[in-house]
Amino acid sequence: MSVELNAGGPGSSRGSTGVLFGSAWFQRKVNLRPQHRGVHLVTDEILKQVPEIHQFAIGLMHVQILHTSASLALNENWDPDVRVDMEMMLNKLIPENVTYKHSCEGPDDMPAHVKACFLGSSLTLPVNDGKLALGTWQGVWLCEHRNHAGSRKLIVTLNGCPRDISRDGGTRSLQSPGPRGADSPVASTSS
């Protein structure tokens, strides 16, 4: 599948350096493999499923988790002890042994919803030269708050200036590797 974009149409302009700025959009559903309860570094797993990021010179990648009992965070990517400590602290702050009204899905369910509210369901990350522009020690975390969760679904949206933008207002395409079943792009737009 390709995403058509018109680099010289409405919404594009020349910056003070004479560089043409245009906008391209790309969106895909991403499936993360099931994880045990805890905090998991998933940056590479996401990027493997969204190779189109390499086609953006500059922009943003928005990642939204489609669940209410797991969350996303941006934090330490090197020392796994940080993730273990984070899970320990979340469990101390939001314990299971509290009497919750919503308890029909098990003792880990309501605490999972509270943790997900505190940590959040989305991240917006900068893209530069076809890569995430993160700090040296930063990585994307899946915070799995359930004891027996299944795979987790994300929507990843890329928006920005493509690397191969036409200076004459012509059209360029962002090339997707082709059909991917459940991982196929869910929406694409041109501007």
WOLINSUL-V214176 format. One record per pair of residues at least 12 apart in sequence whose ideal C-beta (glycine too) atoms are under 10 Angstrom apart, sorted by the first residue. I is the first residue (numbers start at 1). J is the second residue. Records with the same first field share a line. If there is no record, write none. Layout:
I: J / J
//
This chain:
1: 26 / 28 / 173 / 174 / 175 / 176 / 177 / 178 / 179 / 180 / 184 / 185 / 188
2: 172 / 173 / 174 / 175 / 176 / 178 / 185 / 188
3: 24 / 25 / 26 / 27 / 52 / 55 / 158 / 162 / 172 / 173 / 174 / 175 / 176 / 185 / 187 / 188 / 189 / 190
4: 24 / 171 / 172 / 173 / 174 / 188 / 189 / 190 / 191
5: 22 / 23 / 24 / 25 / 26 / 161 / 162 / 165 / 166 / 171 / 172 / 173 / 174 / 188 / 189 / 190 / 191
6: 22 / 23 / 24 / 166 / 169 / 170 / 171 / 172 / 190 / 191
7: 20 / 21 / 22 / 23 / 24 / 161 / 162 / 164 / 165 / 166 / 167 / 168 / 169 / 170 / 171 / 172 / 190 / 191
8: 20 / 22 / 165 / 166 / 167 / 168 / 169 / 170 / 171
9: 22 / 23 / 169 / 171 / 190 / 191
10: 23 / 191
11: 23 / 191
12: 161 / 165 / 169 / 191
14: 167
18: 167
19: 57 / 161 / 165 / 167
20: 161 / 165 / 166 / 167 / 168 / 169
21: 57 / 58 / 160 / 161 / 165
22: 57 / 160 / 161 / 162 / 165 / 166 / 169 / 172 / 190 / 191
23: 59 / 159 / 160 / 161 / 162 / 165 / 189 / 190 / 191
24: 52 / 55 / 56 / 57 / 59 / 158 / 159 / 160 / 161 / 162 / 163 / 165 / 172 / 173 / 174 / 188 / 189 / 190 / 191
25: 59 / 157 / 158 / 159 / 160 / 174 / 187 / 188 / 189 / 190 / 191
26: 50 / 52 / 53 / 55 / 56 / 59 / 61 / 156 / 157 / 158 / 159 / 160 / 162 / 174 / 176 / 185 / 187 / 188 / 189
27: 50 / 52 / 62 / 155 / 156 / 157 / 158 / 159 / 185 / 186 / 187 / 188 / 189
28: 49 / 50 / 51 / 52 / 154 / 155 / 156 / 157 / 158 / 176 / 180 / 183 / 184 / 185 / 186 / 187 / 188
29: 49 / 66 / 153 / 154 / 155 / 156 / 180 / 182 / 183 / 184 / 185 / 186 / 187
30: 42 / 45 / 46 / 47 / 48 / 49 / 50 / 63 / 65 / 66 / 152 / 153 / 154 / 155 / 156 / 182 / 183
31: 45 / 49 / 150 / 151 / 152 / 153 / 154 / 181 / 182 / 183
32: 45 / 46 / 49 / 65 / 70 / 142 / 144 / 150 / 151 / 152 / 153 / 154
33: 45 / 142 / 150 / 151 / 152
34: 144 / 148 / 149 / 150 / 151 / 152
35: 70 / 142 / 143 / 144 / 146 / 149 / 150 / 151 / 152
36: 144 / 146 / 147 / 148 / 149
37: 70 / 87 / 91 / 108 / 112 / 143 / 144 / 145 / 146 / 147 / 148 / 149
38: 83 / 84 / 86 / 87 / 88 / 90 / 91 / 141 / 142 / 143 / 144 / 145
39: 71 / 73 / 75 / 76 / 80 / 82 / 83 / 84 / 85 / 86 / 87 / 88 / 90 / 119 / 141 / 142 / 143 / 144 / 145
40: 70 / 80 / 83 / 87 / 139 / 140 / 141 / 142 / 143 / 144 / 152
41: 75 / 76 / 77 / 78 / 80 / 82 / 83 / 139 / 140 / 141 / 142
42: 63 / 72 / 139 / 140 / 141 / 142 / 143 / 144 / 152 / 154
43: 74 / 77 / 125 / 132 / 134 / 138 / 139 / 140 / 141 / 142
44: 77 / 139 / 140
45: 140 / 142 / 154
46: 61 / 63 / 72 / 123 / 125 / 132 / 140 / 142 / 154 / 156
47: 61 / 131 / 132 / 140 / 156
49: 154 / 156 / 180 / 183
50: 63 / 154 / 156 / 157 / 158 / 176 / 183 / 185
51: 130 / 175 / 176 / 177
52: 130 / 156 / 158 / 162 / 174 / 175 / 176 / 177 / 185 / 188
53: 125 / 127 / 130 / 131 / 132 / 156 / 158 / 160
54: 127 / 129 / 130 / 131 / 163 / 174
55: 130 / 158 / 160 / 162 / 163 / 164 / 172 / 173 / 174 / 175 / 176
56: 127 / 128 / 129 / 130 / 131 / 158 / 159 / 160 / 161 / 162 / 163 / 174
57: 127 / 128 / 129 / 130 / 160 / 161 / 162 / 163 / 164 / 165
58: 126 / 127 / 128 / 129 / 130 / 133 / 160 / 161 / 162 / 163
59: 125 / 126 / 127 / 128 / 130 / 133 / 158 / 159 / 160 / 161 / 162
60: 124 / 125 / 126 / 127 / 133 / 157 / 158 / 159 / 160
61: 123 / 124 / 125 / 126 / 127 / 132 / 133 / 140 / 156 / 157 / 158 / 159 / 160
62: 122 / 123 / 124 / 125 / 155 / 156 / 157 / 158 / 159
63: 121 / 122 / 123 / 124 / 125 / 140 / 154 / 155 / 156 / 157
64: 120 / 121 / 122 / 123 / 124 / 153 / 154 / 155 / 156 / 157
65: 116 / 120 / 121 / 122 / 123 / 142 / 143 / 152 / 153 / 154 / 155
66: 121 / 152 / 153 / 154 / 155
67: 112 / 116 / 121 / 142 / 144 / 145 / 146 / 149 / 150 / 151 / 152 / 153 / 154
68: 109 / 112 / 113 / 116 / 117 / 121 / 145
69: 105 / 108 / 109 / 110 / 111 / 112 / 113 / 114 / 115 / 116 / 143 / 144 / 145 / 146 / 149 / 152
70: 112 / 115 / 116 / 119 / 121 / 142 / 143 / 144 / 145 / 146 / 149 / 152 / 153 / 154
71: 90 / 112 / 115 / 116 / 117 / 118 / 119 / 120 / 121 / 122 / 123 / 141 / 142 / 143 / 144 / 145
72: 116 / 119 / 120 / 121 / 122 / 123 / 140 / 141 / 142 / 143 / 152 / 154
73: 86 / 119 / 120 / 123 / 139 / 140 / 141 / 142 / 143
74: 120 / 123 / 124 / 125 / 134 / 135 / 138 / 139 / 140 / 141
75: 119 / 137 / 138 / 139 / 140 / 141 / 143
76: 137 / 138 / 139 / 141
77: 134 / 135 / 136 / 137 / 138 / 139 / 140 / 141
78: 136 / 137 / 138 / 139
79: 137
82: 137 / 141
83: 139 / 141 / 143
86: 119 / 141 / 143
87: 115 / 143 / 144 / 145
90: 111 / 112 / 114 / 115 / 118 / 119 / 143 / 145
91: 108 / 111 / 115 / 145
93: 111 / 114 / 115 / 118
94: 110 / 111 / 112 / 113 / 114 / 115 / 117 / 118 / 145
95: 107 / 111
96: 108 / 109 / 110 / 111 / 112 / 147
97: 111
98: 110 / 111 / 114
100: 113 / 114
105: 146
106: 146 / 147 / 148
107: 147
108: 145 / 146 / 147 / 148 / 149
109: 145 / 146 / 147
111: 145 / 146
112: 143 / 144 / 145 / 146 / 147 / 149
113: 145 / 146
114: 145
115: 143 / 144 / 145 / 146
116: 143 / 145 / 146
118: 143
119: 141 / 143 / 145
120: 143
121: 154
122: 154 / 155 / 157
123: 140 / 141 / 154
124: 157 / 159
125: 138 / 140 / 156
126: 160
127: 158 / 159 / 160 / 161
128: 160
129: 163
130: 162 / 163
140: 154
142: 154
151: 182
153: 182
155: 186 / 187
156: 185 / 186
157: 186 / 187
158: 174
159: 189 / 191
162: 174
171: 190
173: 190
174: 188 / 190
176: 188
//
